[in-house]
Amino acid sequence: MTQAIIDAHHHIWHQRDLPWLMGPMQPRIFGPYEAIRRDYLIDEFRSDLEGTGVAKSVYVQANWAKERFEAETAWVQKIADETGWPHAIVGYADFLVDDVRPQLDALAKYPLTRGVRMQLHWHENEMFRFAPRPDLMNDPVFRRNIAYLPRYGFSFDLQVFTSQMSGAAKLAADNPAVTFILQHAGMLEDLSDDGCARWRAGMVELAARPNVYSKLSGFGTFVHRNDPDLISGIVKDTVELFGASRCLFGSNFPIEKLWTGYGDLIQAHRGAVNHLSPSQQADIFWNTAERVYRIAA
């Protein structure tokens, strides 16, 4: 079994920079969040992962105010310069502006920037909804802007629900030079037989695109617990479709900290892959993240 792990998805934050942590409590996709309604800084993150085998990490944008997109990446780069953590940054850019290149130019100034995320997930349930409509990825402006990413060598962290997967697969097919990293293995929220079947059909479409990778993370989002059986089922199906070399582990901390500890989360994910070969496990926990996020050895 692989001994070293890259956490390919975590957040650190100052409460003052996150509107969703300020003011009245607002409903969130992951439920009540009083326990993380505070600063979550790199020292606490590193304390959380002590003894788990995690040796490197990737920071993914945490929804600062849009106009402060560069300030977020600049702050995380400063933290990395001071502490050596994290080892790569996924920033935010608005792909609905007329020309996203000035934003990408700004992010490219920071050595650890490896990609961007603009959350596209839309759901009929308003509490699960983030994007204003389900088809943003079909917007001509969005499509024109996404095509600029290869010029910067940036990946795109793709966050969609099952109903959006066909559109996401087409987006990936139309942009073969862009590496798309599917967030949370497609965010399976409907655990009924029909819901799981529709999710798997969408994952089949996405897996058919060689430039799409799947992040194994965030599986407690809708059940609000660390469920090893659920994790094992999603991981098994995802790895079967994408292959281990296109799957990567992420903790989604501190969100998952609402219901579990980092050690228990790692244990559940290790259990989910213990039937795989050591080389496949190494891909999931290290090699894939190192490759797609271009993390220095």
Summary of the structure (lengths in Angstrom):
residues: 297
radius of gyration: 17.6
end to end distance: 19.5
largest distance: 48.8
contacts: 991
relative contact order: 0.15
helix: 47%
strand: 13%
